[in-house]
Amino acid sequence: MNQQWDNSSPIYRQLRDRVVAMILEGVLKEGDPLPSVRNVAAEFRINPLTVLKSYQQLVDEQLVEKRRGLGMYVSAGASAALMADERRRFLEQEWPRVRATIARLGLTSEELLPMPAAGAPTKDPS
């Protein structure tokens, strides 16, 4: 995980977002343990309560489960739930702006999705 923090949002929220990104990217898979609160706090030189607050938010969102005496683990279905949420957020919040920019610039589908070069591998549509 990147150790840089920005001032735009609280550290616990940024840490939560980093764990979410790790789940979406497949770095953390369902059933994998999260790094311990102490290890994360030491690595990032932040208060353990900040890490705990971040992890608790993930528990509240049912993306992570607590296992008494064992730690925190990525919940079954977390990746699919996050992907669905990210897709919904993109389509509702980001896509309208992207679409408006495309229209404003007069871009065509051919410009946006160029034909593959001769001999280049293509994606199988099936």
A tleap script that builds the chain and sets N, CA, C and O, in Angstrom:
source leaprc.protein.ff14SB
mol = sequence {
  NMET ASN GLN GLN TRP ASP ASN SER SER PRO
  ILE TYR ARG GLN LEU ARG ASP ARG VAL VAL
  ALA MET ILE LEU GLU GLY VAL LEU LYS GLU
  GLY ASP PRO LEU PRO SER VAL ARG ASN VAL
  ALA ALA GLU PHE ARG ILE ASN PRO LEU THR
  VAL LEU LYS SER TYR GLN GLN LEU VAL ASP
  GLU GLN LEU VAL GLU LYS ARG ARG GLY LEU
  GLY MET TYR VAL SER ALA GLY ALA SER ALA
  ALA LEU MET ALA ASP GLU ARG ARG ARG PHE
  LEU GLU GLN GLU TRP PRO ARG VAL ARG ALA
  THR ILE ALA ARG LEU GLY LEU THR SER GLU
  GLU LEU LEU PRO MET PRO ALA ALA GLY ALA
  PRO THR LYS ASP PRO CSER
}
set mol.1.N position { 0.842 -1.185 0.000 }
set mol.1.CA position { 0.000 0.000 0.000 }
set mol.1.C position { 0.882 1.241 0.000 }
set mol.1.O position { 1.943 1.274 0.623 }
set mol.2.N position { 0.426 2.238 -0.699 }
set mol.2.CA position { 1.119 3.513 -0.743 }
set mol.2.C position { 1.037 4.187 0.624 }
set mol.2.O position { -0.006 4.146 1.277 }
set mol.3.N position { 2.128 4.804 1.056 }
set mol.3.CA position { 2.153 5.399 2.389 }
set mol.3.C position { 1.863 6.893 2.388 }
set mol.3.O position { 2.002 7.543 3.424 }
set mol.4.N position { 1.466 7.449 1.253 }
set mol.4.CA position { 1.171 8.875 1.174 }
set mol.4.C position { -0.286 9.128 1.533 }
set mol.4.O position { -1.177 8.404 1.090 }
set mol.5.N position { -0.521 10.148 2.330 }
set mol.5.CA position { -1.881 10.547 2.700 }
set mol.5.C position { -2.121 11.936 2.142 }
set mol.5.O position { -1.196 12.744 2.062 }
set mol.6.N position { -3.352 12.217 1.757 }
set mol.6.CA position { -3.673 13.579 1.341 }
set mol.6.C position { -4.633 14.188 2.357 }
set mol.6.O position { -5.217 13.490 3.186 }
set mol.7.N position { -4.775 15.472 2.272 }
set mol.7.CA position { -5.585 16.197 3.253 }
set mol.7.C position { -7.049 16.324 2.845 }
set mol.7.O position { -7.821 17.010 3.516 }
set mol.8.N position { -7.438 15.668 1.749 }
set mol.8.CA position { -8.800 15.833 1.250 }
set mol.8.C position { -9.831 15.028 2.044 }
set mol.8.O position { -11.016 15.361 2.034 }
set mol.9.N position { -9.389 13.971 2.732 }
set mol.9.CA position { -10.316 13.168 3.528 }
set mol.9.C position { -9.561 12.567 4.710 }
set mol.9.O position { -8.331 12.520 4.699 }
set mol.10.N position { -10.288 12.107 5.727 }
set mol.10.CA position { -9.633 11.546 6.913 }
set mol.10.C position { -8.791 10.308 6.556 }
set mol.10.O position { -9.099 9.591 5.604 }
set mol.11.N position { -7.745 10.077 7.320 }
set mol.11.CA position { -6.842 8.957 7.072 }
set mol.11.C position { -7.588 7.628 7.151 }
set mol.11.O position { -7.340 6.735 6.342 }
set mol.12.N position { -8.506 7.485 8.123 }
set mol.12.CA position { -9.220 6.210 8.235 }
set mol.12.C position { -10.010 5.918 6.962 }
set mol.12.O position { -10.128 4.762 6.558 }
set mol.13.N position { -10.552 6.959 6.330 }
set mol.13.CA position { -11.309 6.784 5.092 }
set mol.13.C position { -10.372 6.409 3.935 }
set mol.13.O position { -10.705 5.558 3.110 }
set mol.14.N position { -9.209 7.048 3.884 }
set mol.14.CA position { -8.234 6.729 2.844 }
set mol.14.C position { -7.734 5.295 2.988 }
set mol.14.O position { -7.546 4.593 1.994 }
set mol.15.N position { -7.519 4.860 4.239 }
set mol.15.CA position { -7.083 3.494 4.489 }
set mol.15.C position { -8.173 2.511 4.073 }
set mol.15.O position { -7.876 1.483 3.465 }
set mol.16.N position { -9.407 2.807 4.388 }
set mol.16.CA position { -10.540 1.974 3.980 }
set mol.16.C position { -10.581 1.855 2.462 }
set mol.16.O position { -10.775 0.765 1.923 }
set mol.17.N position { -10.398 2.991 1.767 }
set mol.17.CA position { -10.418 2.985 0.313 }
set mol.17.C position { -9.273 2.159 -0.272 }
set mol.17.O position { -9.436 1.530 -1.317 }
set mol.18.N position { -8.125 2.156 0.388 }
set mol.18.CA position { -6.989 1.350 -0.070 }
set mol.18.C position { -7.287 -0.140 0.071 }
set mol.18.O position { -6.952 -0.926 -0.814 }
set mol.19.N position { -7.907 -0.526 1.167 }
set mol.19.CA position { -8.267 -1.935 1.350 }
set mol.19.C position { -9.300 -2.336 0.302 }
set mol.19.O position { -9.208 -3.425 -0.266 }
set mol.20.N position { -10.280 -1.477 0.038 }
set mol.20.CA position { -11.280 -1.744 -0.985 }
set mol.20.C position { -10.601 -1.932 -2.338 }
set mol.20.O position { -10.944 -2.854 -3.077 }
set mol.21.N position { -9.643 -1.069 -2.670 }
set mol.21.CA position { -8.918 -1.190 -3.940 }
set mol.21.C position { -8.161 -2.510 -4.005 }
set mol.21.O position { -8.108 -3.139 -5.063 }
set mol.22.N position { -7.576 -2.938 -2.894 }
set mol.22.CA position { -6.849 -4.205 -2.863 }
set mol.22.C position { -7.799 -5.393 -3.101 }
set mol.22.O position { -7.419 -6.379 -3.732 }
set mol.23.N position { -9.017 -5.289 -2.596 }
set mol.23.CA position { -10.003 -6.352 -2.821 }
set mol.23.C position { -10.425 -6.357 -4.289 }
set mol.23.O position { -10.496 -7.418 -4.910 }
set mol.24.N position { -10.705 -5.177 -4.845 }
set mol.24.CA position { -11.135 -5.083 -6.237 }
set mol.24.C position { -10.046 -5.551 -7.206 }
set mol.24.O position { -10.346 -6.144 -8.241 }
set mol.25.N position { -8.787 -5.283 -6.868 }
set mol.25.CA position { -7.670 -5.657 -7.735 }
set mol.25.C position { -7.251 -7.109 -7.544 }
set mol.25.O position { -6.396 -7.612 -8.274 }
set mol.26.N position { -7.849 -7.784 -6.566 }
set mol.26.CA position { -7.520 -9.188 -6.345 }
set mol.26.C position { -6.307 -9.421 -5.473 }
set mol.26.O position { -5.882 -10.564 -5.301 }
set mol.27.N position { -5.739 -8.360 -4.919 }
set mol.27.CA position { -4.609 -8.508 -4.002 }
set mol.27.C position { -5.083 -9.218 -2.738 }
set mol.27.O position { -4.403 -10.104 -2.220 }
set mol.28.N position { -6.254 -8.819 -2.249 }
set mol.28.CA position { -6.910 -9.504 -1.135 }
set mol.28.C position { -8.108 -10.246 -1.696 }
set mol.28.O position { -9.000 -9.638 -2.288 }
set mol.29.N position { -8.131 -11.546 -1.515 }
set mol.29.CA position { -9.226 -12.364 -2.019 }
set mol.29.C position { -10.166 -12.736 -0.879 }
set mol.29.O position { -9.824 -12.583 0.294 }
set mol.30.N position { -11.343 -13.221 -1.230 }
set mol.30.CA position { -12.314 -13.635 -0.219 }
set mol.30.C position { -11.692 -14.684 0.687 }
set mol.30.O position { -11.099 -15.655 0.215 }
set mol.31.N position { -11.831 -14.481 1.991 }
set mol.31.CA position { -11.266 -15.398 2.968 }
set mol.31.C position { -9.860 -15.045 3.402 }
set mol.31.O position { -9.355 -15.618 4.367 }
set mol.32.N position { -9.208 -14.111 2.712 }
set mol.32.CA position { -7.855 -13.694 3.093 }
set mol.32.C position { -7.906 -12.834 4.351 }
set mol.32.O position { -8.847 -12.063 4.541 }
set mol.33.N position { -6.902 -12.963 5.204 }
set mol.33.CA position { -6.847 -12.092 6.382 }
set mol.33.C position { -6.361 -10.698 6.015 }
set mol.33.O position { -5.521 -10.538 5.129 }
set mol.34.N position { -6.885 -9.705 6.692 }
set mol.34.CA position { -6.363 -8.356 6.562 }
set mol.34.C position { -5.115 -8.255 7.422 }
set mol.34.O position { -4.995 -8.968 8.418 }
set mol.35.N position { -4.181 -7.380 7.055 }
set mol.35.CA position { -3.028 -7.176 7.932 }
set mol.35.C position { -3.506 -6.737 9.319 }
set mol.35.O position { -4.519 -6.050 9.446 }
set mol.36.N position { -2.779 -7.136 10.337 }
set mol.36.CA position { -3.210 -6.805 11.697 }
set mol.36.C position { -3.200 -5.297 11.921 }
set mol.36.O position { -2.452 -4.556 11.283 }
set mol.37.N position { -4.044 -4.872 12.834 }
set mol.37.CA position { -4.137 -3.453 13.175 }
set mol.37.C position { -2.773 -2.935 13.613 }
set mol.37.O position { -2.360 -1.851 13.202 }
set mol.38.N position { -2.081 -3.693 14.434 }
set mol.38.CA position { -0.757 -3.263 14.922 }
set mol.38.C position { 0.243 -3.123 13.783 }
set mol.38.O position { 0.996 -2.150 13.731 }
set mol.39.N position { 0.253 -4.096 12.866 }
set mol.39.CA position { 1.196 -4.027 11.751 }
set mol.39.C position { 0.936 -2.822 10.853 }
set mol.39.O position { 1.866 -2.119 10.458 }
set mol.40.N position { -0.331 -2.590 10.536 }
set mol.40.CA position { -0.677 -1.452 9.679 }
set mol.40.C position { -0.323 -0.138 10.382 }
set mol.40.O position { 0.233 0.773 9.769 }
set mol.41.N position { -0.649 -0.051 11.664 }
set mol.41.CA position { -0.340 1.166 12.421 }
set mol.41.C position { 1.166 1.420 12.449 }
set mol.41.O position { 1.611 2.556 12.289 }
set mol.42.N position { 1.938 0.372 12.650 }
set mol.42.CA position { 3.397 0.532 12.687 }
set mol.42.C position { 3.942 0.882 11.306 }
set mol.42.O position { 4.801 1.755 11.180 }
set mol.43.N position { 3.450 0.208 10.276 }
set mol.43.CA position { 3.948 0.444 8.919 }
set mol.43.C position { 3.692 1.874 8.454 }
set mol.43.O position { 4.566 2.505 7.859 }
set mol.44.N position { 2.496 2.378 8.726 }
set mol.44.CA position { 2.120 3.713 8.276 }
set mol.44.C position { 2.360 4.800 9.325 }
set mol.44.O position { 2.146 5.986 9.074 }
set mol.45.N position { 2.809 4.370 10.503 }
set mol.45.CA position { 3.064 5.290 11.613 }
set mol.45.C position { 1.826 6.143 11.901 }
set mol.45.O position { 1.875 7.372 11.959 }
set mol.46.N position { 0.699 5.413 12.082 }
set mol.46.CA position { -0.558 6.061 12.452 }
set mol.46.C position { -1.093 5.391 13.711 }
set mol.46.O position { -0.641 4.309 14.085 }
set mol.47.N position { -2.036 6.024 14.348 }
set mol.47.CA position { -2.622 5.519 15.574 }
set mol.47.C position { -3.393 4.218 15.290 }
set mol.47.O position { -4.151 4.155 14.322 }
set mol.48.N position { -3.210 3.188 16.117 }
set mol.48.CA position { -3.973 1.948 15.919 }
set mol.48.C position { -5.488 2.164 15.929 }
set mol.48.O position { -6.218 1.422 15.271 }
set mol.49.N position { -5.967 3.163 16.660 }
set mol.49.CA position { -7.407 3.447 16.665 }
set mol.49.C position { -7.896 3.911 15.292 }
set mol.49.O position { -9.044 3.667 14.921 }
set mol.50.N position { -7.018 4.582 14.542 }
set mol.50.CA position { -7.356 5.005 13.186 }
set mol.50.C position { -7.534 3.783 12.289 }
set mol.50.O position { -8.480 3.717 11.504 }
set mol.51.N position { -6.625 2.819 12.407 }
set mol.51.CA position { -6.722 1.580 11.629 }
set mol.51.C position { -7.980 0.829 12.028 }
set mol.51.O position { -8.717 0.342 11.171 }
set mol.52.N position { -8.224 0.736 13.322 }
set mol.52.CA position { -9.402 0.023 13.816 }
set mol.52.C position { -10.696 0.660 13.303 }
set mol.52.O position { -11.640 -0.047 12.950 }
set mol.53.N position { -10.738 1.980 13.262 }
set mol.53.CA position { -11.926 2.674 12.748 }
set mol.53.C position { -12.133 2.342 11.268 }
set mol.53.O position { -13.260 2.127 10.822 }
set mol.54.N position { -11.046 2.306 10.525 }
set mol.54.CA position { -11.125 1.953 9.109 }
set mol.54.C position { -11.635 0.530 8.930 }
set mol.54.O position { -12.528 0.288 8.117 }
set mol.55.N position { -11.080 -0.402 9.676 }
set mol.55.CA position { -11.502 -1.794 9.597 }
set mol.55.C position { -12.949 -1.957 10.052 }
set mol.55.O position { -13.695 -2.749 9.476 }
set mol.56.N position { -13.347 -1.216 11.076 }
set mol.56.CA position { -14.722 -1.306 11.560 }
set mol.56.C position { -15.707 -0.829 10.501 }
set mol.56.O position { -16.807 -1.369 10.386 }
set mol.57.N position { -15.320 0.169 9.735 }
set mol.57.CA position { -16.192 0.636 8.662 }
set mol.57.C position { -16.381 -0.475 7.624 }
set mol.57.O position { -17.477 -0.652 7.093 }
set mol.58.N position { -15.309 -1.221 7.339 }
set mol.58.CA position { -15.404 -2.344 6.403 }
set mol.58.C position { -16.304 -3.444 6.965 }
set mol.58.O position { -17.044 -4.082 6.216 }
set mol.59.N position { -16.245 -3.669 8.277 }
set mol.59.CA position { -17.123 -4.646 8.924 }
set mol.59.C position { -18.571 -4.182 8.817 }
set mol.59.O position { -19.461 -4.972 8.503 }
set mol.60.N position { -18.805 -2.890 9.080 }
set mol.60.CA position { -20.157 -2.341 9.004 }
set mol.60.C position { -20.739 -2.465 7.597 }
set mol.60.O position { -21.951 -2.609 7.433 }
set mol.61.N position { -19.878 -2.410 6.586 }
set mol.61.CA position { -20.305 -2.535 5.196 }
set mol.61.C position { -20.385 -3.998 4.765 }
set mol.61.O position { -20.698 -4.294 3.612 }
set mol.62.N position { -20.104 -4.901 5.685 }
set mol.62.CA position { -20.132 -6.351 5.467 }
set mol.62.C position { -19.146 -6.809 4.389 }
set mol.62.O position { -19.385 -7.795 3.693 }
set mol.63.N position { -18.037 -6.078 4.262 }
set mol.63.CA position { -16.975 -6.457 3.335 }
set mol.63.C position { -15.917 -7.286 4.039 }
set mol.63.O position { -15.174 -8.040 3.411 }
set mol.64.N position { -15.864 -7.135 5.348 }
set mol.64.CA position { -14.875 -7.825 6.186 }
set mol.64.C position { -15.618 -8.411 7.370 }
set mol.64.O position { -16.597 -7.839 7.849 }
set mol.65.N position { -15.143 -9.561 7.841 }
set mol.65.CA position { -15.748 -10.170 9.026 }
set mol.65.C position { -14.692 -10.348 10.109 }
set mol.65.O position { -13.530 -10.645 9.831 }
set mol.66.N position { -15.129 -10.159 11.345 }
set mol.66.CA position { -14.254 -10.374 12.496 }
set mol.66.C position { -14.330 -11.837 12.892 }
set mol.66.O position { -15.413 -12.419 12.949 }
set mol.67.N position { -13.187 -12.420 13.163 }
set mol.67.CA position { -13.148 -13.772 13.714 }
set mol.67.C position { -12.406 -13.681 15.042 }
set mol.67.O position { -11.199 -13.444 15.092 }
set mol.68.N position { -13.156 -13.874 16.096 }
set mol.68.CA position { -12.623 -13.701 17.441 }
set mol.68.C position { -11.331 -14.489 17.624 }
set mol.68.O position { -11.268 -15.696 17.391 }
set mol.69.N position { -10.318 -13.765 18.045 }
set mol.69.CA position { -9.026 -14.374 18.317 }
set mol.69.C position { -8.179 -14.633 17.078 }
set mol.69.O position { -7.019 -15.032 17.191 }
set mol.70.N position { -8.749 -14.409 15.899 }
set mol.70.CA position { -8.020 -14.677 14.659 }
set mol.70.C position { -7.735 -13.429 13.840 }
set mol.70.O position { -6.722 -13.362 13.143 }
set mol.71.N position { -8.614 -12.446 13.917 }
set mol.71.CA position { -8.418 -11.217 13.158 }
set mol.71.C position { -9.587 -10.908 12.247 }
set mol.71.O position { -10.711 -11.352 12.478 }
set mol.72.N position { -9.305 -10.145 11.214 }
set mol.72.CA position { -10.322 -9.721 10.259 }
set mol.72.C position { -10.036 -10.392 8.919 }
set mol.72.O position { -8.886 -10.502 8.494 }
set mol.73.N position { -11.105 -10.837 8.266 }
set mol.73.CA position { -10.984 -11.551 7.002 }
set mol.73.C position { -11.940 -10.965 5.975 }
set mol.73.O position { -13.017 -10.482 6.323 }
set mol.74.N position { -11.542 -11.009 4.707 }
set mol.74.CA position { -12.401 -10.533 3.627 }
set mol.74.C position { -13.611 -11.464 3.543 }
set mol.74.O position { -13.458 -12.684 3.472 }
set mol.75.N position { -14.794 -10.894 3.551 }
set mol.75.CA position { -16.046 -11.663 3.531 }
set mol.75.C position { -16.281 -12.298 2.170 }
set mol.75.O position { -15.825 -11.800 1.141 }
set mol.76.N position { -17.004 -13.408 2.193 }
set mol.76.CA position { -17.437 -14.040 0.947 }
set mol.76.C position { -18.378 -13.072 0.227 }
set mol.76.O position { -19.275 -12.499 0.846 }
set mol.77.N position { -18.178 -12.894 -1.046 }
set mol.77.CA position { -19.015 -12.002 -1.832 }
set mol.77.C position { -18.590 -10.545 -1.800 }
set mol.77.O position { -19.233 -9.708 -2.434 }
set mol.78.N position { -17.522 -10.218 -1.078 }
set mol.78.CA position { -17.087 -8.825 -0.960 }
set mol.78.C position { -16.674 -8.253 -2.309 }
set mol.78.O position { -17.033 -7.125 -2.648 }
set mol.79.N position { -15.927 -9.021 -3.069 }
set mol.79.CA position { -15.444 -8.539 -4.365 }
set mol.79.C position { -16.602 -8.251 -5.307 }
set mol.79.O position { -16.622 -7.211 -5.965 }
set mol.80.N position { -17.563 -9.160 -5.379 }
set mol.80.CA position { -18.720 -8.972 -6.254 }
set mol.80.C position { -19.553 -7.769 -5.809 }
set mol.80.O position { -20.021 -6.992 -6.641 }
set mol.81.N position { -19.735 -7.619 -4.500 }
set mol.81.CA position { -20.509 -6.481 -3.982 }
set mol.81.C position { -19.809 -5.167 -4.295 }
set mol.81.O position { -20.452 -4.192 -4.685 }
set mol.82.N position { -18.491 -5.143 -4.124 }
set mol.82.CA position { -17.735 -3.924 -4.418 }
set mol.82.C position { -17.775 -3.598 -5.901 }
set mol.82.O position { -17.924 -2.437 -6.282 }
set mol.83.N position { -17.644 -4.618 -6.738 }
set mol.83.CA position { -17.672 -4.399 -8.188 }
set mol.83.C position { -19.025 -3.839 -8.613 }
set mol.83.O position { -19.086 -2.908 -9.416 }
set mol.84.N position { -20.097 -4.395 -8.085 }
set mol.84.CA position { -21.433 -3.897 -8.414 }
set mol.84.C position { -21.595 -2.451 -7.965 }
set mol.84.O position { -22.151 -1.629 -8.693 }
set mol.85.N position { -21.109 -2.143 -6.770 }
set mol.85.CA position { -21.202 -0.784 -6.251 }
set mol.85.C position { -20.368 0.184 -7.085 }
set mol.85.O position { -20.820 1.289 -7.387 }
set mol.86.N position { -19.154 -0.221 -7.459 }
set mol.86.CA position { -18.289 0.634 -8.271 }
set mol.86.C position { -18.899 0.870 -9.646 }
set mol.86.O position { -18.845 1.989 -10.157 }
set mol.87.N position { -19.480 -0.164 -10.256 }
set mol.87.CA position { -20.134 -0.003 -11.557 }
set mol.87.C position { -21.304 0.966 -11.457 }
set mol.87.O position { -21.457 1.856 -12.294 }
set mol.88.N position { -22.131 0.788 -10.423 }
set mol.88.CA position { -23.275 1.673 -10.236 }
set mol.88.C position { -22.812 3.117 -10.053 }
set mol.88.O position { -23.358 4.036 -10.662 }
set mol.89.N position { -21.798 3.303 -9.206 }
set mol.89.CA position { -21.266 4.649 -8.955 }
set mol.89.C position { -20.719 5.264 -10.238 }
set mol.89.O position { -20.962 6.439 -10.512 }
set mol.90.N position { -19.979 4.477 -11.030 }
set mol.90.CA position { -19.433 4.988 -12.285 }
set mol.90.C position { -20.554 5.427 -13.231 }
set mol.90.O position { -20.510 6.518 -13.800 }
set mol.91.N position { -21.558 4.557 -13.390 }
set mol.91.CA position { -22.636 4.870 -14.318 }
set mol.91.C position { -23.470 6.063 -13.865 }
set mol.91.O position { -23.959 6.825 -14.699 }
set mol.92.N position { -23.641 6.237 -12.555 }
set mol.92.CA position { -24.454 7.339 -12.040 }
set mol.92.C position { -23.687 8.647 -11.914 }
set mol.92.O position { -24.251 9.715 -12.154 }
set mol.93.N position { -22.408 8.583 -11.542 }
set mol.93.CA position { -21.669 9.803 -11.236 }
set mol.93.C position { -20.653 10.197 -12.297 }
set mol.93.O position { -20.561 11.371 -12.654 }
set mol.94.N position { -19.897 9.245 -12.805 }
set mol.94.CA position { -18.809 9.588 -13.716 }
set mol.94.C position { -19.211 9.547 -15.181 }
set mol.94.O position { -18.840 10.435 -15.948 }
set mol.95.N position { -19.969 8.523 -15.582 }
set mol.95.CA position { -20.315 8.376 -16.986 }
set mol.95.C position { -21.034 9.587 -17.557 }
set mol.95.O position { -20.700 9.988 -18.672 }
set mol.96.N position { -22.006 10.207 -16.869 }
set mol.96.CA position { -22.650 11.391 -17.455 }
set mol.96.C position { -21.650 12.498 -17.803 }
set mol.96.O position { -21.811 13.173 -18.820 }
set mol.97.N position { -20.624 12.691 -16.975 }
set mol.97.CA position { -19.609 13.713 -17.270 }
set mol.97.C position { -18.767 13.295 -18.473 }
set mol.97.O position { -18.468 14.111 -19.344 }
set mol.98.N position { -18.387 12.010 -18.513 }
set mol.98.CA position { -17.591 11.507 -19.633 }
set mol.98.C position { -18.385 11.639 -20.930 }
set mol.98.O position { -17.868 12.091 -21.951 }
set mol.99.N position { -19.643 11.236 -20.868 }
set mol.99.CA position { -20.499 11.313 -22.052 }
set mol.99.C position { -20.666 12.754 -22.524 }
set mol.99.O position { -20.637 13.022 -23.725 }
set mol.100.N position { -20.840 13.669 -21.596 }
set mol.100.CA position { -20.975 15.085 -21.955 }
set mol.100.C position { -19.692 15.601 -22.601 }
set mol.100.O position { -19.747 16.376 -23.557 }
set mol.101.N position { -18.558 15.185 -22.095 }
set mol.101.CA position { -17.278 15.602 -22.677 }
set mol.101.C position { -17.129 15.049 -24.085 }
set mol.101.O position { -16.688 15.760 -24.988 }
set mol.102.N position { -17.494 13.787 -24.280 }
set mol.102.CA position { -17.437 13.167 -25.605 }
set mol.102.C position { -18.311 13.950 -26.583 }
set mol.102.O position { -17.892 14.237 -27.704 }
set mol.103.N position { -19.511 14.289 -26.160 }
set mol.103.CA position { -20.432 15.039 -27.021 }
set mol.103.C position { -19.882 16.435 -27.310 }
set mol.103.O position { -19.932 16.905 -28.446 }
set mol.104.N position { -19.357 17.091 -26.277 }
set mol.104.CA position { -18.832 18.442 -26.434 }
set mol.104.C position { -17.662 18.474 -27.414 }
set mol.104.O position { -17.516 19.428 -28.177 }
set mol.105.N position { -16.825 17.427 -27.392 }
set mol.105.CA position { -15.666 17.354 -28.279 }
set mol.105.C position { -16.000 16.774 -29.642 }
set mol.105.O position { -15.167 16.797 -30.548 }
set mol.106.N position { -17.215 16.252 -29.796 }
set mol.106.CA position { -17.634 15.703 -31.070 }
set mol.106.C position { -16.895 14.434 -31.456 }
set mol.106.O position { -16.687 14.169 -32.640 }
set mol.107.N position { -16.499 13.655 -30.472 }
set mol.107.CA position { -15.777 12.420 -30.748 }
set mol.107.C position { -16.715 11.361 -31.301 }
set mol.107.O position { -17.879 11.286 -30.908 }
set mol.108.N position { -16.210 10.546 -32.210 }
set mol.108.CA position { -16.997 9.460 -32.791 }
set mol.108.C position { -16.590 8.149 -32.138 }
set mol.108.O position { -15.550 8.058 -31.485 }
set mol.109.N position { -17.436 7.128 -32.327 }
set mol.109.CA position { -17.108 5.814 -31.761 }
set mol.109.C position { -15.839 5.250 -32.389 }
set mol.109.O position { -15.089 4.528 -31.732 }
set mol.110.N position { -15.595 5.576 -33.663 }
set mol.110.CA position { -14.375 5.107 -34.319 }
set mol.110.C position { -13.129 5.720 -33.677 }
set mol.110.O position { -12.095 5.059 -33.572 }
set mol.111.N position { -13.224 6.970 -33.252 }
set mol.111.CA position { -12.092 7.615 -32.591 }
set mol.111.C position { -11.879 7.059 -31.183 }
set mol.111.O position { -10.748 6.930 -30.714 }
set mol.112.N position { -12.982 6.736 -30.524 }
set mol.112.CA position { -12.882 6.230 -29.165 }
set mol.112.C position { -12.468 4.773 -29.116 }
set mol.112.O position { -11.747 4.359 -28.208 }
set mol.113.N position { -12.923 3.985 -30.094 }
set mol.113.CA position { -12.630 2.557 -30.142 }
set mol.113.C position { -11.952 2.239 -31.471 }
set mol.113.O position { -12.581 1.688 -32.374 }
set mol.114.N position { -10.672 2.585 -31.594 }
set mol.114.CA position { -9.991 2.387 -32.871 }
set mol.114.C position { -9.913 0.907 -33.247 }
set mol.114.O position { -9.870 0.029 -32.386 }
set mol.115.N position { -9.897 0.658 -34.554 }
set mol.115.CA position { -9.773 -0.705 -35.080 }
set mol.115.C position { -8.384 -1.232 -34.727 }
set mol.115.O position { -7.409 -0.482 -34.776 }
set mol.116.N position { -8.282 -2.528 -34.369 }
set mol.116.CA position { -6.965 -3.088 -34.070 }
set mol.116.C position { -6.100 -3.124 -35.316 }
set mol.116.O position { -6.603 -3.269 -36.430 }
set mol.117.N position { -4.808 -2.991 -35.121 }
set mol.117.CA position { -3.860 -3.031 -36.233 }
set mol.117.C position { -3.879 -4.421 -36.852 }
set mol.117.O position { -4.221 -5.400 -36.190 }
set mol.118.N position { -3.514 -4.500 -38.112 }
set mol.118.CA position { -3.489 -5.797 -38.809 }
set mol.118.C position { -2.561 -6.739 -38.057 }
set mol.118.O position { -1.430 -6.390 -37.718 }
set mol.119.N position { -3.063 -7.937 -37.804 }
set mol.119.CA position { -2.246 -8.936 -37.109 }
set mol.119.C position { -2.284 -8.834 -35.599 }
set mol.119.O position { -1.753 -9.698 -34.902 }
set mol.120.N position { -2.912 -7.774 -35.084 }
set mol.120.CA position { -2.990 -7.604 -33.632 }
set mol.120.C position { -4.075 -8.532 -33.083 }
set mol.120.O position { -5.104 -8.728 -33.729 }
set mol.121.N position { -3.855 -9.101 -31.902 }
set mol.121.CA position { -4.886 -9.966 -31.330 }
set mol.121.C position { -6.143 -9.171 -30.996 }
set mol.121.O position { -6.070 -8.024 -30.554 }
set mol.122.N position { -7.285 -9.793 -31.213 }
set mol.122.CA position { -8.548 -9.139 -30.903 }
set mol.122.C position { -9.227 -9.883 -29.780 }
set mol.122.O position { -8.948 -11.058 -29.540 }
set mol.123.N position { -10.116 -9.202 -29.098 }
set mol.123.CA position { -10.884 -9.819 -28.019 }
set mol.123.C position { -11.997 -10.659 -28.616 }
set mol.123.O position { -12.697 -10.216 -29.526 }
set mol.124.N position { -12.161 -11.867 -28.107 }
set mol.124.CA position { -13.231 -12.737 -28.573 }
set mol.124.C position { -14.552 -12.242 -27.988 }
set mol.124.O position { -14.674 -12.176 -26.765 }
set mol.125.N position { -15.553 -11.889 -28.812 }
set mol.125.CA position { -16.800 -11.343 -28.285 }
set mol.125.C position { -17.654 -12.352 -27.546 }
set mol.125.O position { -18.613 -11.952 -26.885 }
set mol.126.N position { -17.355 -13.641 -27.623 }
set mol.126.CA position { -18.200 -14.639 -26.947 }
set mol.126.C position { -17.901 -14.814 -25.508 }
set mol.126.O position { -18.543 -15.622 -24.838 }
savepdb mol mol.pdb
quit
